[in-house]
Amino acid sequence: MALMTSPEQVTTPSVTAALLPIMGVVFVAFLVIGVAMPVLPLHVHDGLGSVRSWSASLPAVSSPHR
């Protein structure tokens, strides 16, 4: 009489389940940085006392027609 055994099922985590925590951390990091970006010009102008930003003076410096 032969003894029949059931094959063991090995479960491997899916790629989506492995990447989900990393994707969540990256999303939250982009969200935090994106929320802070609109107030950055106000901080530079008011807090640091800068009148012109470097991006406003860049076209004048790089223009060939001075």
PDBQT receptor file of N, H, CA, C and O in Angstrom, charges set to zero:
ATOM      1  N   MET A   1       0.848  -1.157   0.000  1.00  0.00    +0.000 N 
ATOM      2  CA  MET A   1       0.000   0.000   0.000  1.00  0.00    +0.000 C 
ATOM      3  C   MET A   1       0.901   1.230   0.000  1.00  0.00    +0.000 C 
ATOM      4  O   MET A   1       1.768   1.377   0.861  1.00  0.00    +0.000 OA
ATOM      5  N   ALA A   2       0.692   2.087  -0.952  1.00  0.00    +0.000 N 
ATOM      6  H   ALA A   2      -0.012   1.967  -1.651  1.00  0.00    +0.000 HD
ATOM      7  CA  ALA A   2       1.503   3.285  -1.096  1.00  0.00    +0.000 C 
ATOM      8  C   ALA A   2       0.888   4.409  -0.273  1.00  0.00    +0.000 C 
ATOM      9  O   ALA A   2      -0.331   4.577  -0.224  1.00  0.00    +0.000 OA
ATOM     10  N   LEU A   3       1.751   5.158   0.359  1.00  0.00    +0.000 N 
ATOM     11  H   LEU A   3       2.741   5.021   0.319  1.00  0.00    +0.000 HD
ATOM     12  CA  LEU A   3       1.311   6.280   1.174  1.00  0.00    +0.000 C 
ATOM     13  C   LEU A   3       1.322   7.534   0.320  1.00  0.00    +0.000 C 
ATOM     14  O   LEU A   3       2.349   7.867  -0.270  1.00  0.00    +0.000 OA
ATOM     15  N   MET A   4       0.208   8.230   0.244  1.00  0.00    +0.000 N 
ATOM     16  H   MET A   4      -0.627   7.960   0.723  1.00  0.00    +0.000 HD
ATOM     17  CA  MET A   4       0.130   9.430  -0.598  1.00  0.00    +0.000 C 
ATOM     18  C   MET A   4       0.271  10.659   0.302  1.00  0.00    +0.000 C 
ATOM     19  O   MET A   4      -0.437  10.813   1.296  1.00  0.00    +0.000 OA
ATOM     20  N   THR A   5       1.188  11.507  -0.074  1.00  0.00    +0.000 N 
ATOM     21  H   THR A   5       1.764  11.382  -0.882  1.00  0.00    +0.000 HD
ATOM     22  CA  THR A   5       1.381  12.756   0.671  1.00  0.00    +0.000 C 
ATOM     23  C   THR A   5       1.014  13.928  -0.223  1.00  0.00    +0.000 C 
ATOM     24  O   THR A   5       1.211  13.887  -1.438  1.00  0.00    +0.000 OA
ATOM     25  N   SER A   6       0.500  14.933   0.371  1.00  0.00    +0.000 N 
ATOM     26  H   SER A   6       0.340  14.967   1.358  1.00  0.00    +0.000 HD
ATOM     27  CA  SER A   6       0.148  16.126  -0.404  1.00  0.00    +0.000 C 
ATOM     28  C   SER A   6       1.390  16.997  -0.574  1.00  0.00    +0.000 C 
ATOM     29  O   SER A   6       2.166  17.152   0.369  1.00  0.00    +0.000 OA
ATOM     30  N   PRO A   7       1.587  17.556  -1.742  1.00  0.00    +0.000 N 
ATOM     31  CA  PRO A   7       2.764  18.408  -1.947  1.00  0.00    +0.000 C 
ATOM     32  C   PRO A   7       2.639  19.689  -1.130  1.00  0.00    +0.000 C 
ATOM     33  O   PRO A   7       1.560  20.274  -1.029  1.00  0.00    +0.000 OA
ATOM     34  N   GLU A   8       3.737  20.108  -0.560  1.00  0.00    +0.000 N 
ATOM     35  H   GLU A   8       4.613  19.633  -0.642  1.00  0.00    +0.000 HD
ATOM     36  CA  GLU A   8       3.736  21.342   0.222  1.00  0.00    +0.000 C 
ATOM     37  C   GLU A   8       3.674  22.534  -0.720  1.00  0.00    +0.000 C 
ATOM     38  O   GLU A   8       4.360  22.587  -1.741  1.00  0.00    +0.000 OA
ATOM     39  N   GLN A   9       2.862  23.451  -0.358  1.00  0.00    +0.000 N 
ATOM     40  H   GLN A   9       2.305  23.408   0.471  1.00  0.00    +0.000 HD
ATOM     41  CA  GLN A   9       2.749  24.659  -1.162  1.00  0.00    +0.000 C 
ATOM     42  C   GLN A   9       3.643  25.724  -0.557  1.00  0.00    +0.000 C 
ATOM     43  O   GLN A   9       3.464  26.136   0.589  1.00  0.00    +0.000 OA
ATOM     44  N   VAL A  10       4.601  26.155  -1.347  1.00  0.00    +0.000 N 
ATOM     45  H   VAL A  10       4.746  25.820  -2.277  1.00  0.00    +0.000 HD
ATOM     46  CA  VAL A  10       5.517  27.193  -0.894  1.00  0.00    +0.000 C 
ATOM     47  C   VAL A  10       5.009  28.517  -1.439  1.00  0.00    +0.000 C 
ATOM     48  O   VAL A  10       4.877  28.702  -2.649  1.00  0.00    +0.000 OA
ATOM     49  N   THR A  11       4.732  29.419  -0.537  1.00  0.00    +0.000 N 
ATOM     50  H   THR A  11       4.839  29.269   0.445  1.00  0.00    +0.000 HD
ATOM     51  CA  THR A  11       4.248  30.726  -0.977  1.00  0.00    +0.000 C 
ATOM     52  C   THR A  11       5.412  31.702  -0.996  1.00  0.00    +0.000 C 
ATOM     53  O   THR A  11       6.145  31.841  -0.016  1.00  0.00    +0.000 OA
ATOM     54  N   THR A  12       5.565  32.364  -2.109  1.00  0.00    +0.000 N 
ATOM     55  H   THR A  12       4.969  32.251  -2.905  1.00  0.00    +0.000 HD
ATOM     56  CA  THR A  12       6.595  33.392  -2.231  1.00  0.00    +0.000 C 
ATOM     57  C   THR A  12       5.908  34.748  -2.287  1.00  0.00    +0.000 C 
ATOM     58  O   THR A  12       4.848  34.881  -2.898  1.00  0.00    +0.000 OA
ATOM     59  N   PRO A  13       6.492  35.737  -1.665  1.00  0.00    +0.000 N 
ATOM     60  CA  PRO A  13       5.868  37.058  -1.713  1.00  0.00    +0.000 C 
ATOM     61  C   PRO A  13       5.929  37.624  -3.140  1.00  0.00    +0.000 C 
ATOM     62  O   PRO A  13       6.917  37.448  -3.853  1.00  0.00    +0.000 OA
ATOM     63  N   SER A  14       4.882  38.286  -3.523  1.00  0.00    +0.000 N 
ATOM     64  H   SER A  14       4.079  38.429  -2.944  1.00  0.00    +0.000 HD
ATOM     65  CA  SER A  14       4.845  38.846  -4.868  1.00  0.00    +0.000 C 
ATOM     66  C   SER A  14       5.732  40.089  -4.939  1.00  0.00    +0.000 C 
ATOM     67  O   SER A  14       6.098  40.677  -3.922  1.00  0.00    +0.000 OA
ATOM     68  N   VAL A  15       6.053  40.454  -6.136  1.00  0.00    +0.000 N 
ATOM     69  H   VAL A  15       5.755  39.975  -6.962  1.00  0.00    +0.000 HD
ATOM     70  CA  VAL A  15       6.903  41.626  -6.349  1.00  0.00    +0.000 C 
ATOM     71  C   VAL A  15       6.184  42.885  -5.870  1.00  0.00    +0.000 C 
ATOM     72  O   VAL A  15       6.807  43.780  -5.299  1.00  0.00    +0.000 OA
ATOM     73  N   THR A  16       4.902  42.952  -6.099  1.00  0.00    +0.000 N 
ATOM     74  H   THR A  16       4.396  42.225  -6.563  1.00  0.00    +0.000 HD
ATOM     75  CA  THR A  16       4.127  44.118  -5.669  1.00  0.00    +0.000 C 
ATOM     76  C   THR A  16       4.139  44.261  -4.155  1.00  0.00    +0.000 C 
ATOM     77  O   THR A  16       4.281  45.368  -3.635  1.00  0.00    +0.000 OA
ATOM     78  N   ALA A  17       3.993  43.168  -3.457  1.00  0.00    +0.000 N 
ATOM     79  H   ALA A  17       3.877  42.269  -3.879  1.00  0.00    +0.000 HD
ATOM     80  CA  ALA A  17       3.995  43.223  -1.995  1.00  0.00    +0.000 C 
ATOM     81  C   ALA A  17       5.372  43.607  -1.467  1.00  0.00    +0.000 C 
ATOM     82  O   ALA A  17       5.475  44.240  -0.416  1.00  0.00    +0.000 OA
ATOM     83  N   ALA A  18       6.429  43.233  -2.181  1.00  0.00    +0.000 N 
ATOM     84  H   ALA A  18       6.345  42.719  -3.035  1.00  0.00    +0.000 HD
ATOM     85  CA  ALA A  18       7.776  43.583  -1.741  1.00  0.00    +0.000 C 
ATOM     86  C   ALA A  18       8.088  45.054  -2.009  1.00  0.00    +0.000 C 
ATOM     87  O   ALA A  18       8.799  45.689  -1.231  1.00  0.00    +0.000 OA
ATOM     88  N   LEU A  19       7.558  45.595  -3.105  1.00  0.00    +0.000 N 
ATOM     89  H   LEU A  19       6.980  45.079  -3.737  1.00  0.00    +0.000 HD
ATOM     90  CA  LEU A  19       7.863  46.984  -3.471  1.00  0.00    +0.000 C 
ATOM     91  C   LEU A  19       6.915  48.002  -2.847  1.00  0.00    +0.000 C 
ATOM     92  O   LEU A  19       7.222  49.194  -2.827  1.00  0.00    +0.000 OA
ATOM     93  N   LEU A  20       5.788  47.561  -2.347  1.00  0.00    +0.000 N 
ATOM     94  H   LEU A  20       5.539  46.592  -2.364  1.00  0.00    +0.000 HD
ATOM     95  CA  LEU A  20       4.793  48.488  -1.814  1.00  0.00    +0.000 C 
ATOM     96  C   LEU A  20       5.320  49.374  -0.683  1.00  0.00    +0.000 C 
ATOM     97  O   LEU A  20       5.051  50.574  -0.714  1.00  0.00    +0.000 OA
ATOM     98  N   PRO A  21       6.049  48.866   0.310  1.00  0.00    +0.000 N 
ATOM     99  CA  PRO A  21       6.568  49.765   1.352  1.00  0.00    +0.000 C 
ATOM    100  C   PRO A  21       7.561  50.802   0.812  1.00  0.00    +0.000 C 
ATOM    101  O   PRO A  21       7.564  51.952   1.252  1.00  0.00    +0.000 OA
ATOM    102  N   ILE A  22       8.390  50.393  -0.130  1.00  0.00    +0.000 N 
ATOM    103  H   ILE A  22       8.387  49.459  -0.487  1.00  0.00    +0.000 HD
ATOM    104  CA  ILE A  22       9.354  51.338  -0.710  1.00  0.00    +0.000 C 
ATOM    105  C   ILE A  22       8.628  52.422  -1.490  1.00  0.00    +0.000 C 
ATOM    106  O   ILE A  22       8.975  53.599  -1.401  1.00  0.00    +0.000 OA
ATOM    107  N   MET A  23       7.618  52.020  -2.256  1.00  0.00    +0.000 N 
ATOM    108  H   MET A  23       7.336  51.063  -2.328  1.00  0.00    +0.000 HD
ATOM    109  CA  MET A  23       6.844  52.992  -3.020  1.00  0.00    +0.000 C 
ATOM    110  C   MET A  23       6.111  53.965  -2.098  1.00  0.00    +0.000 C 
ATOM    111  O   MET A  23       5.985  55.147  -2.416  1.00  0.00    +0.000 OA
ATOM    112  N   GLY A  24       5.632  53.474  -0.965  1.00  0.00    +0.000 N 
ATOM    113  H   GLY A  24       5.734  52.514  -0.706  1.00  0.00    +0.000 HD
ATOM    114  CA  GLY A  24       4.958  54.344  -0.006  1.00  0.00    +0.000 C 
ATOM    115  C   GLY A  24       5.893  55.376   0.594  1.00  0.00    +0.000 C 
ATOM    116  O   GLY A  24       5.521  56.538   0.758  1.00  0.00    +0.000 OA
ATOM    117  N   VAL A  25       7.107  54.955   0.923  1.00  0.00    +0.000 N 
ATOM    118  H   VAL A  25       7.409  54.011   0.790  1.00  0.00    +0.000 HD
ATOM    119  CA  VAL A  25       8.085  55.896   1.493  1.00  0.00    +0.000 C 
ATOM    120  C   VAL A  25       8.473  56.955   0.467  1.00  0.00    +0.000 C 
ATOM    121  O   VAL A  25       8.576  58.135   0.802  1.00  0.00    +0.000 OA
ATOM    122  N   VAL A  26       8.687  56.546  -0.766  1.00  0.00    +0.000 N 
ATOM    123  H   VAL A  26       8.604  55.588  -1.038  1.00  0.00    +0.000 HD
ATOM    124  CA  VAL A  26       9.046  57.503  -1.825  1.00  0.00    +0.000 C 
ATOM    125  C   VAL A  26       7.894  58.480  -2.072  1.00  0.00    +0.000 C 
ATOM    126  O   VAL A  26       8.131  59.673  -2.261  1.00  0.00    +0.000 OA
ATOM    127  N   PHE A  27       6.664  57.996  -2.072  1.00  0.00    +0.000 N 
ATOM    128  H   PHE A  27       6.472  57.027  -1.918  1.00  0.00    +0.000 HD
ATOM    129  CA  PHE A  27       5.514  58.873  -2.266  1.00  0.00    +0.000 C 
ATOM    130  C   PHE A  27       5.402  59.910  -1.156  1.00  0.00    +0.000 C 
ATOM    131  O   PHE A  27       5.169  61.089  -1.426  1.00  0.00    +0.000 OA
ATOM    132  N   VAL A  28       5.567  59.480   0.078  1.00  0.00    +0.000 N 
ATOM    133  H   VAL A  28       5.756  58.523   0.296  1.00  0.00    +0.000 HD
ATOM    134  CA  VAL A  28       5.481  60.417   1.208  1.00  0.00    +0.000 C 
ATOM    135  C   VAL A  28       6.626  61.431   1.140  1.00  0.00    +0.000 C 
ATOM    136  O   VAL A  28       6.423  62.605   1.452  1.00  0.00    +0.000 OA
ATOM    137  N   ALA A  29       7.819  61.000   0.739  1.00  0.00    +0.000 N 
ATOM    138  H   ALA A  29       7.984  60.047   0.485  1.00  0.00    +0.000 HD
ATOM    139  CA  ALA A  29       8.943  61.926   0.626  1.00  0.00    +0.000 C 
ATOM    140  C   ALA A  29       8.674  62.984  -0.448  1.00  0.00    +0.000 C 
ATOM    141  O   ALA A  29       8.930  64.167  -0.227  1.00  0.00    +0.000 OA
ATOM    142  N   PHE A  30       8.160  62.566  -1.608  1.00  0.00    +0.000 N 
ATOM    143  H   PHE A  30       7.953  61.604  -1.788  1.00  0.00    +0.000 HD
ATOM    144  CA  PHE A  30       7.820  63.533  -2.653  1.00  0.00    +0.000 C 
ATOM    145  C   PHE A  30       6.713  64.470  -2.185  1.00  0.00    +0.000 C 
ATOM    146  O   PHE A  30       6.735  65.657  -2.508  1.00  0.00    +0.000 OA
ATOM    147  N   LEU A  31       5.764  63.963  -1.443  1.00  0.00    +0.000 N 
ATOM    148  H   LEU A  31       5.747  62.998  -1.181  1.00  0.00    +0.000 HD
ATOM    149  CA  LEU A  31       4.664  64.784  -0.947  1.00  0.00    +0.000 C 
ATOM    150  C   LEU A  31       5.174  65.845   0.026  1.00  0.00    +0.000 C 
ATOM    151  O   LEU A  31       4.767  67.004  -0.056  1.00  0.00    +0.000 OA
ATOM    152  N   VAL A  32       6.049  65.464   0.935  1.00  0.00    +0.000 N 
ATOM    153  H   VAL A  32       6.379  64.522   1.002  1.00  0.00    +0.000 HD
ATOM    154  CA  VAL A  32       6.592  66.414   1.916  1.00  0.00    +0.000 C 
ATOM    155  C   VAL A  32       7.419  67.495   1.217  1.00  0.00    +0.000 C 
ATOM    156  O   VAL A  32       7.306  68.674   1.551  1.00  0.00    +0.000 OA
ATOM    157  N   ILE A  33       8.243  67.101   0.257  1.00  0.00    +0.000 N 
ATOM    158  H   ILE A  33       8.335  66.142  -0.014  1.00  0.00    +0.000 HD
ATOM    159  CA  ILE A  33       9.056  68.070  -0.469  1.00  0.00    +0.000 C 
ATOM    160  C   ILE A  33       8.167  68.969  -1.322  1.00  0.00    +0.000 C 
ATOM    161  O   ILE A  33       8.402  70.175  -1.398  1.00  0.00    +0.000 OA
ATOM    162  N   GLY A  34       7.157  68.401  -1.961  1.00  0.00    +0.000 N 
ATOM    163  H   GLY A  34       6.966  67.421  -1.899  1.00  0.00    +0.000 HD
ATOM    164  CA  GLY A  34       6.261  69.184  -2.810  1.00  0.00    +0.000 C 
ATOM    165  C   GLY A  34       5.434  70.187  -2.038  1.00  0.00    +0.000 C 
ATOM    166  O   GLY A  34       5.120  71.255  -2.563  1.00  0.00    +0.000 OA
ATOM    167  N   VAL A  35       5.075  69.876  -0.812  1.00  0.00    +0.000 N 
ATOM    168  H   VAL A  35       5.330  69.009  -0.385  1.00  0.00    +0.000 HD
ATOM    169  CA  VAL A  35       4.301  70.816  -0.002  1.00  0.00    +0.000 C 
ATOM    170  C   VAL A  35       5.165  72.006   0.413  1.00  0.00    +0.000 C 
ATOM    171  O   VAL A  35       4.663  73.125   0.521  1.00  0.00    +0.000 OA
ATOM    172  N   ALA A  36       6.446  71.776   0.642  1.00  0.00    +0.000 N 
ATOM    173  H   ALA A  36       6.853  70.867   0.554  1.00  0.00    +0.000 HD
ATOM    174  CA  ALA A  36       7.329  72.848   1.094  1.00  0.00    +0.000 C 
ATOM    175  C   ALA A  36       7.806  73.756  -0.045  1.00  0.00    +0.000 C 
ATOM    176  O   ALA A  36       8.225  74.883   0.220  1.00  0.00    +0.000 OA
ATOM    177  N   MET A  37       7.756  73.314  -1.273  1.00  0.00    +0.000 N 
ATOM    178  H   MET A  37       7.415  72.399  -1.488  1.00  0.00    +0.000 HD
ATOM    179  CA  MET A  37       8.319  74.095  -2.379  1.00  0.00    +0.000 C 
ATOM    180  C   MET A  37       7.613  75.420  -2.648  1.00  0.00    +0.000 C 
ATOM    181  O   MET A  37       8.307  76.390  -2.955  1.00  0.00    +0.000 OA
ATOM    182  N   PRO A  38       6.290  75.538  -2.558  1.00  0.00    +0.000 N 
ATOM    183  CA  PRO A  38       5.666  76.830  -2.845  1.00  0.00    +0.000 C 
ATOM    184  C   PRO A  38       6.054  77.943  -1.873  1.00  0.00    +0.000 C 
ATOM    185  O   PRO A  38       6.005  79.113  -2.251  1.00  0.00    +0.000 OA
ATOM    186  N   VAL A  39       6.432  77.628  -0.654  1.00  0.00    +0.000 N 
ATOM    187  H   VAL A  39       6.472  76.678  -0.347  1.00  0.00    +0.000 HD
ATOM    188  CA  VAL A  39       6.782  78.672   0.301  1.00  0.00    +0.000 C 
ATOM    189  C   VAL A  39       8.270  79.011   0.269  1.00  0.00    +0.000 C 
ATOM    190  O   VAL A  39       8.699  79.929   0.968  1.00  0.00    +0.000 OA
ATOM    191  N   LEU A  40       9.056  78.304  -0.514  1.00  0.00    +0.000 N 
ATOM    192  H   LEU A  40       8.707  77.558  -1.082  1.00  0.00    +0.000 HD
ATOM    193  CA  LEU A  40      10.488  78.556  -0.575  1.00  0.00    +0.000 C 
ATOM    194  C   LEU A  40      10.827  79.953  -1.095  1.00  0.00    +0.000 C 
ATOM    195  O   LEU A  40      11.692  80.597  -0.501  1.00  0.00    +0.000 OA
ATOM    196  N   PRO A  41      10.205  80.471  -2.164  1.00  0.00    +0.000 N 
ATOM    197  CA  PRO A  41      10.517  81.844  -2.584  1.00  0.00    +0.000 C 
ATOM    198  C   PRO A  41      10.185  82.893  -1.521  1.00  0.00    +0.000 C 
ATOM    199  O   PRO A  41      10.895  83.891  -1.394  1.00  0.00    +0.000 OA
ATOM    200  N   LEU A  42       9.119  82.676  -0.763  1.00  0.00    +0.000 N 
ATOM    201  H   LEU A  42       8.543  81.865  -0.866  1.00  0.00    +0.000 HD
ATOM    202  CA  LEU A  42       8.793  83.620   0.311  1.00  0.00    +0.000 C 
ATOM    203  C   LEU A  42       9.860  83.603   1.399  1.00  0.00    +0.000 C 
ATOM    204  O   LEU A  42      10.216  84.652   1.936  1.00  0.00    +0.000 OA
ATOM    205  N   HIS A  43      10.367  82.432   1.725  1.00  0.00    +0.000 N 
ATOM    206  H   HIS A  43      10.078  81.579   1.289  1.00  0.00    +0.000 HD
ATOM    207  CA  HIS A  43      11.417  82.331   2.734  1.00  0.00    +0.000 C 
ATOM    208  C   HIS A  43      12.697  83.009   2.250  1.00  0.00    +0.000 C 
ATOM    209  O   HIS A  43      13.368  83.693   3.022  1.00  0.00    +0.000 OA
ATOM    210  N   VAL A  44      13.031  82.822   0.990  1.00  0.00    +0.000 N 
ATOM    211  H   VAL A  44      12.486  82.266   0.363  1.00  0.00    +0.000 HD
ATOM    212  CA  VAL A  44      14.251  83.436   0.455  1.00  0.00    +0.000 C 
ATOM    213  C   VAL A  44      14.103  84.948   0.422  1.00  0.00    +0.000 C 
ATOM    214  O   VAL A  44      15.038  85.669   0.770  1.00  0.00    +0.000 OA
ATOM    215  N   HIS A  45      12.936  85.441   0.006  1.00  0.00    +0.000 N 
ATOM    216  H   HIS A  45      12.176  84.856  -0.277  1.00  0.00    +0.000 HD
ATOM    217  CA  HIS A  45      12.739  86.890  -0.103  1.00  0.00    +0.000 C 
ATOM    218  C   HIS A  45      12.595  87.556   1.261  1.00  0.00    +0.000 C 
ATOM    219  O   HIS A  45      13.270  88.545   1.546  1.00  0.00    +0.000 OA
ATOM    220  N   ASP A  46      11.729  87.022   2.092  1.00  0.00    +0.000 N 
ATOM    221  H   ASP A  46      11.181  86.218   1.860  1.00  0.00    +0.000 HD
ATOM    222  CA  ASP A  46      11.449  87.657   3.383  1.00  0.00    +0.000 C 
ATOM    223  C   ASP A  46      12.460  87.261   4.457  1.00  0.00    +0.000 C 
ATOM    224  O   ASP A  46      12.993  88.123   5.156  1.00  0.00    +0.000 OA
ATOM    225  N   GLY A  47      12.720  85.990   4.589  1.00  0.00    +0.000 N 
ATOM    226  H   GLY A  47      12.288  85.289   4.022  1.00  0.00    +0.000 HD
ATOM    227  CA  GLY A  47      13.573  85.509   5.666  1.00  0.00    +0.000 C 
ATOM    228  C   GLY A  47      15.046  85.805   5.450  1.00  0.00    +0.000 C 
ATOM    229  O   GLY A  47      15.742  86.215   6.378  1.00  0.00    +0.000 OA
ATOM    230  N   LEU A  48      15.523  85.599   4.229  1.00  0.00    +0.000 N 
ATOM    231  H   LEU A  48      14.957  85.265   3.475  1.00  0.00    +0.000 HD
ATOM    232  CA  LEU A  48      16.943  85.792   3.964  1.00  0.00    +0.000 C 
ATOM    233  C   LEU A  48      17.267  87.192   3.447  1.00  0.00    +0.000 C 
ATOM    234  O   LEU A  48      18.434  87.583   3.413  1.00  0.00    +0.000 OA
ATOM    235  N   GLY A  49      16.247  87.951   3.044  1.00  0.00    +0.000 N 
ATOM    236  H   GLY A  49      15.299  87.634   3.072  1.00  0.00    +0.000 HD
ATOM    237  CA  GLY A  49      16.457  89.324   2.609  1.00  0.00    +0.000 C 
ATOM    238  C   GLY A  49      16.970  89.448   1.192  1.00  0.00    +0.000 C 
ATOM    239  O   GLY A  49      17.484  90.503   0.819  1.00  0.00    +0.000 OA
ATOM    240  N   SER A  50      16.848  88.423   0.405  1.00  0.00    +0.000 N 
ATOM    241  H   SER A  50      16.431  87.566   0.707  1.00  0.00    +0.000 HD
ATOM    242  CA  SER A  50      17.306  88.481  -0.976  1.00  0.00    +0.000 C 
ATOM    243  C   SER A  50      16.240  89.146  -1.832  1.00  0.00    +0.000 C 
ATOM    244  O   SER A  50      15.058  88.812  -1.741  1.00  0.00    +0.000 OA
ATOM    245  N   VAL A  51      16.669  90.098  -2.669  1.00  0.00    +0.000 N 
ATOM    246  H   VAL A  51      17.629  90.369  -2.743  1.00  0.00    +0.000 HD
ATOM    247  CA  VAL A  51      15.725  90.823  -3.504  1.00  0.00    +0.000 C 
ATOM    248  C   VAL A  51      15.492  90.068  -4.807  1.00  0.00    +0.000 C 
ATOM    249  O   VAL A  51      14.348  89.871  -5.217  1.00  0.00    +0.000 OA
ATOM    250  N   ARG A  52      16.576  89.644  -5.461  1.00  0.00    +0.000 N 
ATOM    251  H   ARG A  52      17.505  89.803  -5.129  1.00  0.00    +0.000 HD
ATOM    252  CA  ARG A  52      16.457  88.917  -6.716  1.00  0.00    +0.000 C 
ATOM    253  C   ARG A  52      16.859  87.471  -6.482  1.00  0.00    +0.000 C 
ATOM    254  O   ARG A  52      17.795  87.186  -5.734  1.00  0.00    +0.000 OA
ATOM    255  N   SER A  53      16.162  86.588  -7.112  1.00  0.00    +0.000 N 
ATOM    256  H   SER A  53      15.402  86.819  -7.719  1.00  0.00    +0.000 HD
ATOM    257  CA  SER A  53      16.565  85.193  -7.023  1.00  0.00    +0.000 C 
ATOM    258  C   SER A  53      17.583  84.907  -8.113  1.00  0.00    +0.000 C 
ATOM    259  O   SER A  53      17.687  85.666  -9.076  1.00  0.00    +0.000 OA
ATOM    260  N   TRP A  54      18.323  83.839  -7.976  1.00  0.00    +0.000 N 
ATOM    261  H   TRP A  54      18.238  83.223  -7.194  1.00  0.00    +0.000 HD
ATOM    262  CA  TRP A  54      19.339  83.505  -8.964  1.00  0.00    +0.000 C 
ATOM    263  C   TRP A  54      18.711  83.148 -10.298  1.00  0.00    +0.000 C 
ATOM    264  O   TRP A  54      19.340  83.335 -11.340  1.00  0.00    +0.000 OA
ATOM    265  N   SER A  55      17.485  82.636 -10.292  1.00  0.00    +0.000 N 
ATOM    266  H   SER A  55      16.974  82.484  -9.446  1.00  0.00    +0.000 HD
ATOM    267  CA  SER A  55      16.852  82.275 -11.558  1.00  0.00    +0.000 C 
ATOM    268  C   SER A  55      16.409  83.508 -12.333  1.00  0.00    +0.000 C 
ATOM    269  O   SER A  55      16.311  83.461 -13.559  1.00  0.00    +0.000 OA
ATOM    270  N   ALA A  56      16.139  84.620 -11.635  1.00  0.00    +0.000 N 
ATOM    271  H   ALA A  56      16.219  84.659 -10.639  1.00  0.00    +0.000 HD
ATOM    272  CA  ALA A  56      15.751  85.838 -12.337  1.00  0.00    +0.000 C 
ATOM    273  C   ALA A  56      16.949  86.495 -12.996  1.00  0.00    +0.000 C 
ATOM    274  O   ALA A  56      16.792  87.158 -14.021  1.00  0.00    +0.000 OA
ATOM    275  N   SER A  57      18.138  86.332 -12.441  1.00  0.00    +0.000 N 
ATOM    276  H   SER A  57      18.265  85.793 -11.608  1.00  0.00    +0.000 HD
ATOM    277  CA  SER A  57      19.317  86.952 -13.019  1.00  0.00    +0.000 C 
ATOM    278  C   SER A  57      20.021  86.059 -14.025  1.00  0.00    +0.000 C 
ATOM    279  O   SER A  57      20.919  86.518 -14.731  1.00  0.00    +0.000 OA
ATOM    280  N   LEU A  58      19.635  84.803 -14.105  1.00  0.00    +0.000 N 
ATOM    281  H   LEU A  58      18.906  84.430 -13.532  1.00  0.00    +0.000 HD
ATOM    282  CA  LEU A  58      20.297  83.873 -15.008  1.00  0.00    +0.000 C 
ATOM    283  C   LEU A  58      20.153  84.246 -16.480  1.00  0.00    +0.000 C 
ATOM    284  O   LEU A  58      21.152  84.170 -17.195  1.00  0.00    +0.000 OA
ATOM    285  N   PRO A  59      18.974  84.648 -16.992  1.00  0.00    +0.000 N 
ATOM    286  CA  PRO A  59      18.902  85.009 -18.413  1.00  0.00    +0.000 C 
ATOM    287  C   PRO A  59      19.758  86.227 -18.763  1.00  0.00    +0.000 C 
ATOM    288  O   PRO A  59      20.267  86.309 -19.881  1.00  0.00    +0.000 OA
ATOM    289  N   ALA A  60      19.927  87.159 -17.852  1.00  0.00    +0.000 N 
ATOM    290  H   ALA A  60      19.514  87.092 -16.944  1.00  0.00    +0.000 HD
ATOM    291  CA  ALA A  60      20.769  88.325 -18.139  1.00  0.00    +0.000 C 
ATOM    292  C   ALA A  60      22.233  87.958 -18.237  1.00  0.00    +0.000 C 
ATOM    293  O   ALA A  60      22.967  88.552 -19.027  1.00  0.00    +0.000 OA
ATOM    294  N   VAL A  61      22.668  86.998 -17.456  1.00  0.00    +0.000 N 
ATOM    295  H   VAL A  61      22.072  86.516 -16.814  1.00  0.00    +0.000 HD
ATOM    296  CA  VAL A  61      24.064  86.588 -17.481  1.00  0.00    +0.000 C 
ATOM    297  C   VAL A  61      24.371  85.738 -18.702  1.00  0.00    +0.000 C 
ATOM    298  O   VAL A  61      25.446  85.862 -19.289  1.00  0.00    +0.000 OA
ATOM    299  N   SER A  62      23.447  84.882 -19.088  1.00  0.00    +0.000 N 
ATOM    300  H   SER A  62      22.574  84.781 -18.611  1.00  0.00    +0.000 HD
ATOM    301  CA  SER A  62      23.701  83.953 -20.188  1.00  0.00    +0.000 C 
ATOM    302  C   SER A  62      23.294  84.494 -21.543  1.00  0.00    +0.000 C 
ATOM    303  O   SER A  62      23.467  83.804 -22.548  1.00  0.00    +0.000 OA
ATOM    304  N   SER A  63      22.756  85.709 -21.608  1.00  0.00    +0.000 N 
ATOM    305  H   SER A  63      22.615  86.269 -20.792  1.00  0.00    +0.000 HD
ATOM    306  CA  SER A  63      22.316  86.273 -22.872  1.00  0.00    +0.000 C 
ATOM    307  C   SER A  63      23.504  86.721 -23.701  1.00  0.00    +0.000 C 
ATOM    308  O   SER A  63      24.393  87.390 -23.173  1.00  0.00    +0.000 OA
ATOM    309  N   PRO A  64      23.550  86.371 -25.002  1.00  0.00    +0.000 N 
ATOM    310  CA  PRO A  64      24.668  86.802 -25.832  1.00  0.00    +0.000 C 
ATOM    311  C   PRO A  64      24.556  88.266 -26.242  1.00  0.00    +0.000 C 
ATOM    312  O   PRO A  64      25.555  88.854 -26.656  1.00  0.00    +0.000 OA
ATOM    313  N   HIS A  65      23.372  88.876 -26.141  1.00  0.00    +0.000 N 
ATOM    314  H   HIS A  65      22.560  88.398 -25.805  1.00  0.00    +0.000 HD
ATOM    315  CA  HIS A  65      23.173  90.268 -26.536  1.00  0.00    +0.000 C 
ATOM    316  C   HIS A  65      23.156  91.172 -25.319  1.00  0.00    +0.000 C 
ATOM    317  O   HIS A  65      22.088  91.568 -24.853  1.00  0.00    +0.000 OA
ATOM    318  N   ARG A  66      24.320  91.498 -24.805  1.00  0.00    +0.000 N 
ATOM    319  H   ARG A  66      25.187  91.177 -25.184  1.00  0.00    +0.000 HD
ATOM    320  CA  ARG A  66      24.355  92.373 -23.631  1.00  0.00    +0.000 C 
ATOM    321  C   ARG A  66      24.430  93.786 -24.034  1.00  0.00    +0.000 C 
ATOM    322  O   ARG A  66      24.469  94.671 -23.179  1.00  0.00    +0.000 OA
TER     323      ARG A  66
